[in-house]
Amino acid sequence: MKFSGSRARGSNKRQSGDFMWQTHFIGVLLPDDITTKLEMARHYMAEHYGCKSGHSTPIHVTLVPPFHLPEDYSTDDLVRGLDNGLSGKKLGFTSHLENFSAFGDRTVFGKVIPSASWVELRDEILRSILEACPGCTKKDSRPFQPHATVANRDIPSGVSVEALQVLNGMNLIEDFPVESISIFERISGRWEASVTMDLN
C-alpha cells in the first residue's frame, strides 16, 4: 500500500473543549475539478450567509469522524494499522456526486450517493484503526451518509432551502474515483492531510 505526505505530529494533549481535543480523522480528498466547484459553493455560503466554519479544512468525504488519539499512539501507528488492514483488499471504486443537500440547518454538503462500497471502505478502515489503536474511536450507530461539507455549525436558521436552490443551479453531477484515503491531523489548530494512502 503506497502512501505520501508528511507525518508531522501535533501534541495529543487534551485542550479545552471536545472539538480541540480531537486529533485525527480519516477522509477521502476529492479530485481537483470537483474540489474547485465545491470551493465555489463554500465561497457562496460565506459571502451570502457569513458561513466560515470548517473552511480551512480541505474539501473531503469523512470516513471516520474526528477522534482523540491517546498519547500512547502516534500517526505512524495509524499508518501501520491501515497498511496492514487494507493491504491487498482492492477497496477502490467509482462514486457519484449529485448536486447539494442538507442536514436541516446544521450542514450543507455536496451530495455523494451512498453505496455498499462506501460502507465497506468505512468499515474496513474503522476495523484497522481499532486493531492498531484500541479504544481510540467507535463506530457511529447512524447509517453512513457520505458527503462533502461546504458549510456547517454557523448556518443561519432557515436559509438552507434558499441556499440549496442556488447551489443546485450549478448542476454539479460528477462521477469520481475513490482511489486513496487520507489521515487528517490537527496541527497548530488546523486540520491537515498529513498522510495519503493508495487503496489499490
C-alpha positions in Angstrom: 0.0 0.0 0.0 1.6 3.3 -1.1 1.4 6.4 1.0 2.6 10.0 0.7 2.7 13.2 2.8 4.4 14.4 5.9 3.9 12.6 9.2 4.2 15.8 11.2 2.9 15.1 14.7 0.9 17.6 16.8 0.6 17.3 20.5 -2.0 14.7 21.6 -2.5 16.5 24.9 -6.1 17.4 25.7 -7.1 21.0 25.1 -10.1 22.9 26.3 -13.4 21.8 24.7 -14.1 18.5 23.0 -13.5 19.9 19.5 -9.9 20.9 20.3 -9.4 17.6 22.0 -9.8 15.8 18.7 -6.5 15.0 17.0 -7.2 12.9 13.9 -9.9 11.8 11.4 -9.9 9.8 8.2 -11.3 11.0 4.9 -11.2 11.0 1.1 -9.9 14.0 -0.7 -11.8 14.8 -3.9 -10.4 15.4 -7.4 -9.3 19.0 -8.2 -12.1 19.8 -10.6 -14.8 18.8 -8.1 -12.9 20.5 -5.3 -12.9 23.7 -7.2 -16.7 23.6 -7.7 -17.3 22.8 -4.0 -15.0 25.6 -3.0 -17.2 27.9 -5.1 -20.1 26.7 -3.1 -18.2 27.4 0.1 -17.5 30.9 -1.1 -21.2 31.5 -1.9 -22.1 30.4 1.6 -19.5 32.7 3.1 -20.4 35.7 1.0 -24.2 35.4 1.4 -24.6 33.9 4.8 -21.4 34.5 6.7 -20.5 30.8 6.9 -16.9 30.3 7.7 -16.8 27.2 10.0 -14.5 24.5 8.7 -13.4 26.4 5.6 -9.7 26.0 6.5 -10.1 22.2 6.1 -9.6 20.7 2.6 -12.8 19.5 0.9 -13.2 15.8 1.7 -15.6 13.0 2.5 -15.3 11.9 6.1 -15.0 8.2 6.7 -14.0 8.2 10.4 -15.1 11.4 12.2 -12.6 13.3 14.4 -11.3 11.4 17.4 -8.6 11.7 20.1 -5.6 9.5 19.6 -4.1 8.8 23.1 -0.5 9.7 23.7 0.4 6.0 23.7 -0.1 6.0 20.0 1.0 8.2 17.0 0.1 8.9 13.4 2.7 6.3 12.4 0.6 3.7 14.3 -2.4 4.6 12.3 -0.4 4.3 9.1 0.9 0.9 10.0 -2.6 -0.3 11.1 -4.2 0.9 7.9 -1.4 -0.5 5.8 -1.7 -3.9 7.4 -5.5 -3.9 7.5 -6.2 -2.7 4.0 -3.3 -4.2 2.0 -4.4 -6.3 -0.9 -8.1 -5.7 -0.5 -8.6 -3.5 -3.6 -11.1 -1.2 -1.9 -11.1 1.5 -4.6 -14.2 2.3 -6.6 -16.1 4.9 -8.6 -18.5 7.1 -6.7 -21.1 9.7 -7.8 -21.8 13.2 -6.7 -25.2 14.7 -7.5 -25.8 18.3 -6.6 -26.3 19.5 -3.0 -28.4 18.6 0.1 -28.5 19.5 3.8 -29.0 18.1 7.2 -31.6 20.7 8.2 -29.8 23.9 9.0 -26.8 22.1 10.5 -24.8 21.2 7.4 -24.9 22.0 3.6 -23.0 19.5 1.5 -22.2 18.1 -1.8 -24.4 15.0 -2.1 -22.4 11.9 -2.5 -24.6 8.9 -3.4 -24.4 6.2 -0.8 -23.3 2.7 -1.8 -22.1 -0.6 -0.4 -18.6 0.3 -1.5 -18.6 3.3 0.8 -19.8 1.3 3.7 -17.3 -1.5 3.1 -14.4 1.1 2.9 -15.5 2.8 6.1 -15.9 -0.5 8.0 -12.5 -1.8 6.9 -10.8 1.4 7.9 -12.5 1.5 11.3 -11.6 -2.1 12.0 -8.0 -1.5 11.1 -7.8 1.6 13.3 -9.3 -0.2 16.3 -7.0 -3.1 15.9 -3.9 -0.8 15.8 -5.1 1.7 18.5 -7.9 0.0 20.6 -10.5 2.3 22.1 -9.5 5.5 20.2 -12.8 5.8 18.4 -16.0 3.8 17.8 -18.5 3.0 15.0 -21.3 5.6 14.5 -24.6 3.9 15.1 -26.3 6.0 12.4 -26.5 4.9 8.8 -23.4 6.1 6.9 -24.1 9.1 4.6 -21.0 10.1 2.7 -21.0 13.8 2.0 -18.7 16.7 1.1 -19.4 19.6 3.6 -19.4 23.1 2.3 -21.0 24.8 5.4 -21.8 23.7 8.9 -22.3 24.9 12.5 -22.7 28.6 11.6 -25.5 28.4 9.0 -28.2 31.0 9.9 -31.6 29.5 10.8 -33.9 28.9 7.9 -31.6 29.7 5.0 -30.8 26.1 3.8 -33.7 25.8 1.4 -32.9 29.1 -0.3 -29.2 28.3 -0.4 -29.8 24.8 -1.9 -31.9 26.4 -4.7 -28.9 28.5 -5.7 -26.3 25.8 -5.3 -28.2 23.2 -7.2 -28.3 25.6 -10.1 -24.6 24.7 -10.5 -25.8 21.3 -11.8 -22.9 19.6 -10.1 -23.2 16.0 -11.3 -20.0 14.1 -11.5 -18.5 10.6 -11.2 -15.2 10.5 -9.4 -12.7 7.8 -8.4 -12.1 6.8 -4.8 -8.5 5.7 -5.1 -6.9 6.8 -1.8 -7.7 7.8 1.8 -6.0 10.5 3.9 -5.2 10.7 7.6 -6.0 14.2 8.7 -4.2 15.6 11.7 -4.7 18.7 13.8 -1.5 20.7 13.5 -1.3 24.1 15.1 -5.1 24.2 15.4 -5.8 23.4 11.7 -6.7 20.1 10.0 -4.1 19.0 7.5 -4.0 15.8 5.4 -0.7 14.6 6.8 -0.6 11.1 5.1 -2.4 9.9 1.9 -2.6 6.2 1.2 -3.5 4.4 -2.1 -6.3 1.9 -1.9 -5.3 -0.2 -4.9 
